[in-house]
């Protein structure tokens, strides 16, 4: 059970880092630093990729049968991952708009 909690926390941390990096990318683009913005977005995508790998492992362990307990931290980590991915999509579009107006 402790390993499961550690894995879920790793998912949460990576999703949160992805969100933060995407918001940093957006702030850098607003300032006209598109090189820094691209680097931050690449970092964000790497964090999401890692979080998604963890999520896929958890889904595989559960096998759709409810083998894994669903608790608040699990739901919270999934929420963070979803939000990070939405923020990435929006940040990508907004960065392109900043680039066009620079």
PLY file of the C-alpha trace (Angstrom):
ply
format ascii 1.0
element vertex 102
property float x
property float y
property float z
element edge 101
property int vertex1
property int vertex2
end_header
0.00 0.00 0.00
2.88 2.38 0.78
4.31 1.85 -2.70
0.94 2.74 -4.19
0.80 5.97 -2.19
4.32 6.84 -3.31
3.38 6.20 -6.93
0.27 8.34 -6.66
2.31 11.14 -5.06
4.82 10.89 -7.91
1.94 11.30 -10.36
0.73 14.33 -8.42
4.17 15.95 -8.25
4.82 15.48 -11.97
1.40 16.82 -12.92
1.91 19.86 -10.70
5.35 20.48 -12.15
3.90 20.25 -15.66
1.28 22.84 -14.80
3.85 25.18 -13.29
6.21 24.86 -16.26
3.38 25.61 -18.72
2.41 28.72 -16.76
6.07 29.78 -16.66
6.21 29.34 -20.44
3.21 31.59 -20.78
4.75 34.27 -18.55
8.01 34.15 -20.53
6.15 34.51 -23.83
4.27 37.50 -22.44
7.68 39.10 -21.81
8.83 38.23 -25.34
11.24 35.46 -24.27
10.12 32.85 -26.77
13.27 30.75 -26.45
12.71 30.45 -22.71
9.04 29.84 -23.31
9.75 26.95 -25.69
12.16 25.43 -23.16
9.58 25.67 -20.36
6.89 24.11 -22.55
9.22 21.24 -23.46
9.83 20.73 -19.74
6.09 20.77 -19.13
5.54 18.13 -21.80
8.25 15.94 -20.26
6.53 16.12 -16.87
3.17 15.23 -18.40
4.73 12.35 -20.29
6.14 10.96 -17.05
2.85 11.50 -15.19
0.93 9.82 -18.00
3.27 6.81 -17.83
2.51 6.50 -14.12
-1.21 6.85 -14.77
-1.04 4.11 -17.40
0.77 1.82 -14.95
-1.93 2.42 -12.34
-4.67 1.68 -14.84
-2.88 -1.54 -15.77
-2.64 -2.57 -12.12
-6.33 -1.93 -11.60
-7.35 -3.80 -14.76
-10.73 -2.05 -14.66
-11.84 -4.25 -11.79
-11.46 -1.90 -8.85
-8.35 -3.64 -7.49
-6.83 -0.31 -6.50
-8.48 1.79 -3.83
-9.76 5.15 -5.00
-9.09 7.80 -2.38
-8.99 11.57 -2.37
-5.28 11.79 -3.22
-5.81 9.55 -6.26
-8.65 11.73 -7.51
-6.60 14.85 -6.73
-3.63 13.58 -8.73
-5.87 12.79 -11.71
-7.37 16.27 -11.46
-3.92 17.84 -11.50
-2.90 15.85 -14.56
-6.04 16.82 -16.45
-5.58 20.49 -15.55
-1.92 20.43 -16.57
-2.84 19.06 -19.98
-5.58 21.66 -20.50
-3.23 24.44 -19.45
-0.62 23.15 -21.91
-3.13 23.32 -24.74
-4.23 26.83 -23.87
-0.67 28.03 -23.23
0.44 26.74 -26.63
-2.24 28.79 -28.37
-1.64 31.88 -26.25
2.13 31.70 -26.81
1.49 31.62 -30.55
-0.68 34.72 -30.22
2.07 36.50 -28.26
4.57 35.48 -30.95
2.36 36.94 -33.70
1.99 40.26 -31.90
5.69 40.59 -31.00
0 1
1 2
2 3
3 4
4 5
5 6
6 7
7 8
8 9
9 10
10 11
11 12
12 13
13 14
14 15
15 16
16 17
17 18
18 19
19 20
20 21
21 22
22 23
23 24
24 25
25 26
26 27
27 28
28 29
29 30
30 31
31 32
32 33
33 34
34 35
35 36
36 37
37 38
38 39
39 40
40 41
41 42
42 43
43 44
44 45
45 46
46 47
47 48
48 49
49 50
50 51
51 52
52 53
53 54
54 55
55 56
56 57
57 58
58 59
59 60
60 61
61 62
62 63
63 64
64 65
65 66
66 67
67 68
68 69
69 70
70 71
71 72
72 73
73 74
74 75
75 76
76 77
77 78
78 79
79 80
80 81
81 82
82 83
83 84
84 85
85 86
86 87
87 88
88 89
89 90
90 91
91 92
92 93
93 94
94 95
95 96
96 97
97 98
98 99
99 100
100 101
